[in-house]
């Protein structure tokens, strides 16, 4: 079995069923499973490990500022709907491509919602690209070799209280 390795610089983020922008950075994609460890009396060479809930870390997306206000419009909607059961959660696809342009892996953030937006630092003597940041939190993660599901606005939860991964 041969493995195809790819570089970390060929990725896109899909919001509202379209590749919204080229991002310079996507940081924080991780899962940690909580554990509880305890020892049994008389067993000195082992410990017992109980698995708990998974925790999904927040993701920070960075991109050069353009005239596309997708980030700002999304977080602005959240700000105006605070306390009104905001329904602007979305499934977001992070797509990683190989050199031939084929999708190698797709991470779908389930029920993602922005929790932070940061404008770039501005300086009269700077000559670097102005970078904006958006931080997302999400309720679940699906990983697939191809596009796993639509990056859609989610209108509601299922009967169990969860968002669909499609």
Secondary structure, 3 states (H helix, E strand, C coil): CCCCCCCCCCEEEEECCEEEECCCEEECCCEEEEEEEECCCCCCCCCEEEEEEEEECCEEEEEECCCCCHHHHHHHHHHHCCCCCCCCCEEEEEEEECCCCCEEEEEEEEEEEEEEEECCCCCCCCCCCCEEEEEEECCEEEEECCCCCCCCECCCCCCCCCCCCC
